[in-house]
Every structure is written in C-alpha cells, then in structure tokens.
Amino acid sequence: MSIEQTATTRRVTRPRLLITQVLAELSRFATAQEITDILRERGTRIGTATAYRNVQMMASQGELDVIHVNGEALYRECSDQHHHHHIVCHECGGDHRNRDSRT
C-alpha cells in the first residue's frame, strides 16, 4: 500500500459505524450530543468525547456535512457529493438541499 493510499484509507471503528447508523436513520442534522444520547438510549456505551471526536473527523474527511447554528455544530450524512447548500428550518430542524448550479 502506498503512502497516498494509507493517507486516504479510513479506519472503520465501532463508534464510526454506530454514528453512521444513527445519522442514516435521522432525516435532519443532529449535534454530537444528540447522537450520543440516541446511542445511550439504545444501550450502547459511547463517550461524549468519542462521539465529538468521530463526527469532527468524519466531517473533515467529507463523510458528513456540518453546519453551524447558534454556535453549535450539527452533522448529517449526505450522499450528494456535488457542491450544494442546506437550508435548515429553525422550527423542525428539517433541511432542504439546494444545489449551487454555478459550480
């Protein structure tokens, strides 16, 4: 395996799988704390710091979309790899994808 391949290889860990599963089930953006709470309700032991570290890493690697609302980061799994924006409802937390046709 080359250095380039090693740098782009993502290690699949249990917390990442659990976080991915929760986000795939949600139809909205969620905070790391919300994700942690959902996993704990299901009886899964995951630390808050672990959830925060993983969602930040997943977002930086392009696996999750992240938006900042009122100083808080919210995450969502998004399968659209094209440049786009999310318009988020402040009442229900739902979002609508808006492709930027200029890019």
C-alpha positions, -999 to +999 in steps of 0.1 A: +000+000+000+014+034-010+017+064+013-011+081-007-034+051-002-026+049+036-034+086+040-068+082+024-077+049+040-104+054+067-103+031+096-137+017+103-143+017+141-173+007+161-181+043+171-180+054+135-203+026+124-228+034+152-227+072+144-232+064+107-262+042+115-278+069+137-273+096+111-287+074+083-319+069+103-324+106+110-339+129+085-322+160+099-290+174+112-280+165+147-255+175+173-228+151+186-246+152+220-279+142+203-262+113+186-246+103+219-280+104+237-296+083+210-269+057+212-271+056+251-309+052+249-303+021+228-279+008+255-247+015+236-219+027+257-202+056+239-185+085+255-194+120+246-158+129+237-156+098+215-187+109+196-175+145+192-140+134+180-155+110+155-181+133+140-155+161+136-131+136+119-158+123+097-168+158+087-132+168+079-129+137+057-160+146+038-182+118+051-206+141+069-220+175+062-216+200+090-234+233+096-231+257+124-262+271+140-261+294+170-225+284+177-232+247+177-221+222+151-247+199+136-239+169+114-257+149+088-248+121+065-253+133+029-249+112-002-247+141-026-210+146-034-217+177-056-214+212-042-246+221-025-261+240+004-285+230+031-314+253+041-324+243+077-357+251+093-352+265+128-385+252+140-384+215+130-347+210+122-356+197+087-334+206+058-337+210+021-307+206-002-301+234-027-275+227-054-254+256-065-256+254-103-226+278-106-201+251-095 
